[in-house]
Amino acid sequence: MTAPELAVPAPRVSPSVALAAVSLTAFFVGLTSTMLTVAVPVIVRHFQAGAVAATFVILAPSVASTALMLTMGRVGDLIGRRTVYLGALGAFTVASLVAGAAPNVWLLIALEACQAIGTAAIWANNAALVLELVPRDRATYALGVYFASISVAQLIGPTVGGAIASALGWRWIFLLSVPVGIISLLACRAVLPGDRAPKRGRAVDVPGNGLV
């Protein structure tokens, strides 16, 4: 047995339980992102926002999460996927809580961007965590469960978001994410194995990621 193998911590629970926790997080983040899309008209009317602000309500989270995904994947390589993953979940949950009380549309947009930073880190490390958690012969099954959780979230998200915005108001789309985020954070913290030894190599390519 080699030294790198000895350095890899074993999971605290069965791979199936760890897979369930990661899939729950994927479902939760995907659901939150898709729920918001149908609430944009309600948000715009609430703040009496102009066309530019309305556009940024939609674009800010999408652009931020897409642009930062490569960076967050590299950060996960350098300092550990578990550390980045839990930090991202915490940031996403806190941003959701504050966004639910945002007093103006531009602060809401800024908080959406903060959410998106967490989203980028979660998406960038999710699949890699799944592959690290399960035996190689179950990798295809595990990825199937993971992607199914995302697909279901995207399928039902607009309906759930519309129902919440109509019945409770758009702020509850963010506020209801808080308890689910806390549950996901505690579950992942309990079941994910410790980080592997950080990879050596080049640091984050700041100019390259800036161009992205």
VMD Tcl script that draws the C-alpha trace (Angstrom):
set ca {
  {0.00 0.00 0.00}
  {1.40 3.36 -0.97}
  {1.61 6.52 1.09}
  {-1.07 8.40 -0.89}
  {-3.51 5.55 -0.27}
  {-2.85 5.76 3.45}
  {-3.54 9.49 3.35}
  {-7.08 9.12 2.01}
  {-9.61 9.21 4.87}
  {-12.36 6.60 4.88}
  {-16.00 7.67 4.75}
  {-17.70 7.82 8.12}
  {-20.85 6.12 6.81}
  {-21.82 3.91 3.91}
  {-21.33 5.31 0.39}
  {-25.09 5.08 -0.19}
  {-25.84 7.46 2.68}
  {-23.15 9.89 1.53}
  {-24.54 9.72 -2.02}
  {-28.00 10.52 -0.66}
  {-26.65 13.62 1.13}
  {-24.88 14.91 -1.98}
  {-27.93 14.22 -4.15}
  {-30.13 16.07 -1.65}
  {-27.85 19.09 -1.98}
  {-27.96 18.90 -5.79}
  {-31.75 18.72 -5.66}
  {-31.99 21.63 -3.23}
  {-29.70 23.95 -5.19}
  {-31.29 23.05 -8.52}
  {-34.78 23.57 -7.12}
  {-33.92 26.97 -5.66}
  {-32.41 28.17 -8.92}
  {-35.39 27.16 -11.04}
  {-38.00 28.39 -8.55}
  {-36.71 31.93 -8.84}
  {-37.20 32.20 -12.60}
  {-40.99 32.29 -12.39}
  {-40.97 34.83 -9.54}
  {-39.10 37.52 -11.47}
  {-42.25 39.40 -12.58}
  {-43.47 39.47 -8.97}
  {-40.09 40.77 -7.76}
  {-40.00 43.47 -10.45}
  {-43.49 44.67 -9.54}
  {-42.69 44.63 -5.82}
  {-39.65 46.88 -6.23}
  {-41.06 48.79 -9.21}
  {-37.78 47.97 -10.90}
  {-36.83 49.04 -14.39}
  {-35.90 46.86 -17.33}
  {-32.17 46.87 -16.51}
  {-32.72 45.70 -12.93}
  {-35.22 43.07 -14.10}
  {-32.63 41.73 -16.54}
  {-29.96 41.53 -13.85}
  {-32.30 39.65 -11.50}
  {-32.24 36.88 -14.08}
  {-28.70 37.22 -15.42}
  {-26.65 37.90 -12.27}
  {-26.89 34.40 -10.77}
  {-26.54 32.66 -14.13}
  {-23.48 34.62 -15.22}
  {-21.76 34.45 -11.82}
  {-22.23 30.71 -11.35}
  {-21.15 29.88 -14.90}
  {-18.10 32.15 -14.86}
  {-16.85 30.89 -11.49}
  {-17.35 27.16 -11.99}
  {-13.86 26.50 -13.36}
  {-12.29 28.55 -10.57}
  {-14.22 26.73 -7.85}
  {-13.30 23.36 -9.29}
  {-9.63 24.29 -9.09}
  {-10.05 25.68 -5.57}
  {-11.58 22.33 -4.59}
  {-8.51 20.57 -5.98}
  {-6.17 22.83 -4.03}
  {-7.76 23.03 -0.57}
  {-10.10 20.04 -0.49}
  {-13.53 19.34 -1.94}
  {-15.24 18.78 1.40}
  {-14.01 22.11 2.75}
  {-15.12 24.01 -0.36}
  {-18.42 22.14 -0.53}
  {-19.42 22.85 3.06}
  {-18.31 26.46 2.79}
  {-20.38 26.87 -0.37}
  {-23.45 25.40 1.28}
  {-23.04 27.73 4.23}
  {-22.60 30.77 1.97}
  {-25.62 29.80 -0.13}
  {-27.80 29.42 2.96}
  {-26.73 32.71 4.56}
  {-27.20 34.58 1.26}
  {-30.69 33.08 0.95}
  {-31.59 34.28 4.44}
  {-30.44 37.85 3.79}
  {-31.96 37.91 0.29}
  {-35.33 37.09 1.80}
  {-35.20 40.42 3.63}
  {-33.57 42.52 0.88}
  {-34.95 46.11 1.00}
  {-34.20 46.97 -2.63}
  {-33.70 45.24 -5.93}
  {-29.98 45.98 -6.35}
  {-29.12 44.50 -2.97}
  {-31.18 41.47 -3.95}
  {-29.16 41.18 -7.17}
  {-25.89 41.38 -5.19}
  {-27.13 38.65 -2.84}
  {-28.15 36.51 -5.81}
  {-24.57 36.83 -7.03}
  {-23.34 35.69 -3.59}
  {-25.69 32.72 -3.83}
  {-24.25 31.99 -7.25}
  {-20.72 31.80 -5.87}
  {-21.91 29.03 -3.58}
  {-23.79 27.41 -6.46}
  {-20.66 27.42 -8.64}
  {-18.62 25.74 -5.91}
  {-21.31 23.12 -5.34}
  {-21.75 22.27 -9.04}
  {-18.01 22.23 -9.64}
  {-17.37 19.66 -6.91}
  {-20.60 17.64 -6.78}
  {-19.87 15.03 -9.44}
  {-16.26 14.64 -8.30}
  {-17.45 14.00 -4.75}
  {-19.91 11.39 -6.00}
  {-17.13 9.55 -7.82}
  {-14.92 9.69 -4.72}
  {-17.69 8.37 -2.44}
  {-18.71 5.20 -4.24}
  {-16.80 2.13 -5.44}
  {-15.76 2.24 -9.08}
  {-18.21 -0.50 -10.08}
  {-21.11 1.62 -8.79}
  {-20.01 4.90 -10.34}
  {-22.51 4.76 -13.21}
  {-25.39 4.09 -10.82}
  {-24.27 6.88 -8.47}
  {-24.00 9.43 -11.27}
  {-27.45 8.36 -12.48}
  {-28.94 9.09 -9.05}
  {-27.12 12.40 -8.87}
  {-28.24 13.61 -12.31}
  {-31.79 12.36 -11.68}
  {-31.99 14.56 -8.58}
  {-31.01 17.59 -10.67}
  {-33.49 16.71 -13.42}
  {-36.38 16.33 -10.98}
  {-35.53 19.68 -9.37}
  {-35.50 21.44 -12.75}
  {-38.77 19.76 -13.70}
  {-40.77 20.75 -10.63}
  {-38.95 23.99 -9.74}
  {-41.05 26.42 -11.80}
  {-44.30 24.93 -10.50}
  {-43.16 24.99 -6.89}
  {-41.75 28.50 -7.25}
  {-44.95 29.81 -8.79}
  {-47.03 28.26 -6.02}
  {-44.84 29.74 -3.28}
  {-44.74 33.20 -4.89}
  {-48.53 33.21 -5.28}
  {-49.40 31.85 -1.84}
  {-46.68 33.30 0.39}
  {-44.80 35.91 -1.63}
  {-41.48 35.84 -3.48}
  {-39.39 36.33 -0.34}
  {-40.34 32.84 0.81}
  {-38.57 31.33 -2.16}
  {-35.37 32.46 -0.45}
  {-36.48 31.97 3.16}
  {-37.67 28.40 2.67}
  {-34.22 27.60 1.28}
  {-32.69 28.35 4.67}
  {-33.93 25.33 6.69}
  {-33.30 23.01 3.74}
  {-29.81 24.46 3.36}
  {-29.10 23.91 7.05}
  {-30.28 20.30 6.81}
  {-28.10 19.71 3.75}
  {-25.12 21.34 5.43}
  {-25.45 19.24 8.59}
  {-26.03 16.06 6.61}
  {-23.01 16.59 4.35}
  {-20.83 17.61 7.27}
  {-21.76 14.38 9.06}
  {-21.30 11.94 6.20}
  {-18.68 13.28 3.80}
  {-15.19 11.90 4.33}
  {-12.32 14.18 5.18}
  {-10.40 15.86 2.40}
  {-7.61 14.12 0.60}
  {-4.17 15.66 0.74}
  {-4.21 18.83 -1.41}
  {-2.90 18.40 -4.93}
  {0.35 20.03 -5.81}
  {0.63 22.06 -8.95}
  {-0.28 25.41 -10.33}
  {-2.53 27.69 -8.35}
  {-5.75 29.15 -9.70}
  {-5.27 30.65 -13.17}
  {-6.58 34.11 -12.33}
  {-6.12 35.69 -15.80}
  {-7.65 32.68 -17.54}
  {-10.64 32.54 -15.22}
  {-11.02 36.30 -15.51}
  {-11.38 35.91 -19.26}
  {-14.06 33.26 -18.72}
}
mol new
graphics top color blue
foreach p $ca { graphics top sphere $p radius 0.5 }
foreach p [lrange $ca 0 end-1] q [lrange $ca 1 end] { graphics top cylinder $p $q radius 0.2 }
display resetview
